[in-house]
């Protein structure tokens, strides 16, 4: 798989971490607190949205524009 930007690789890695944590919650306890599970899934979704451009916090914009050279 080819991924154009390092931030995409990082976003995928972040999503995977949160999905793994959600899976572990379920594996450890079938009655795991739904709020903890929902939060891990929300964080995974948020990480994936940074790739599609649906979620753009200031630090993401900073990461994008830091790769461009703008003269003063």
C-alpha positions as semicolon CSV with decimal commas, in nm:
position;residue;x (nm);y (nm);z (nm)
1;X;0,000;0,000;0,000
2;X;0,130;0,347;-0,090
3;X;0,059;0,632;0,148
4;X;0,154;0,977;0,025
5;X;0,217;1,159;0,350
6;X;0,380;1,070;0,679
7;X;0,080;1,220;0,859
8;X;-0,140;0,960;0,686
9;X;0,085;0,683;0,816
10;X;0,065;0,832;1,165
11;X;-0,314;0,865;1,144
12;X;-0,346;0,500;1,042
13;X;-0,115;0,396;1,326
14;X;-0,320;0,601;1,574
15;X;-0,644;0,448;1,448
16;X;-0,497;0,100;1,481
17;X;-0,391;0,166;1,841
18;X;-0,744;0,273;1,935
19;X;-0,905;-0,018;1,750
20;X;-0,670;-0,258;1,928
21;X;-0,761;-0,103;2,263
22;X;-1,130;-0,143;2,182
23;X;-1,074;-0,505;2,085
24;X;-0,884;-0,569;2,409
25;X;-1,167;-0,416;2,612
26;X;-1,411;-0,657;2,452
27;X;-1,176;-0,955;2,485
28;X;-1,111;-0,889;2,855
29;X;-1,473;-0,836;2,947
30;X;-1,776;-0,894;2,729
31;X;-1,953;-0,646;2,958
32;X;-1,686;-0,376;2,918
33;X;-1,815;-0,025;2,990
34;X;-1,972;0,104;2,671
35;X;-1,844;0,456;2,728
36;X;-1,482;0,333;2,722
37;X;-1,545;0,127;2,411
38;X;-1,725;0,417;2,241
39;X;-1,439;0,654;2,322
40;X;-1,178;0,424;2,166
41;X;-1,393;0,387;1,855
42;X;-1,446;0,765;1,840
43;X;-1,072;0,827;1,861
44;X;-1,006;0,573;1,585
45;X;-1,271;0,740;1,369
46;X;-1,124;1,083;1,441
47;X;-0,777;0,963;1,335
48;X;-0,916;0,831;1,007
49;X;-1,106;1,155;0,944
50;X;-0,778;1,347;0,951
51;X;-0,683;1,158;0,633
52;X;-1,006;1,237;0,450
53;X;-0,998;1,599;0,559
54;X;-1,320;1,581;0,758
55;X;-1,138;1,667;1,081
56;X;-0,879;1,943;1,074
57;X;-0,761;2,063;1,415
58;X;-0,506;2,341;1,433
59;X;-0,217;2,102;1,494
60;X;-0,306;1,910;1,177
61;X;-0,307;2,232;0,977
62;X;0,028;2,316;1,131
63;X;0,163;1,977;1,023
64;X;0,036;2,027;0,670
65;X;0,180;2,375;0,627
66;X;0,509;2,290;0,797
67;X;0,604;2,091;0,487
68;X;0,580;2,401;0,266
69;X;0,855;2,658;0,244
70;X;0,709;3,007;0,261
71;X;0,954;3,293;0,228
72;X;0,940;3,590;0,460
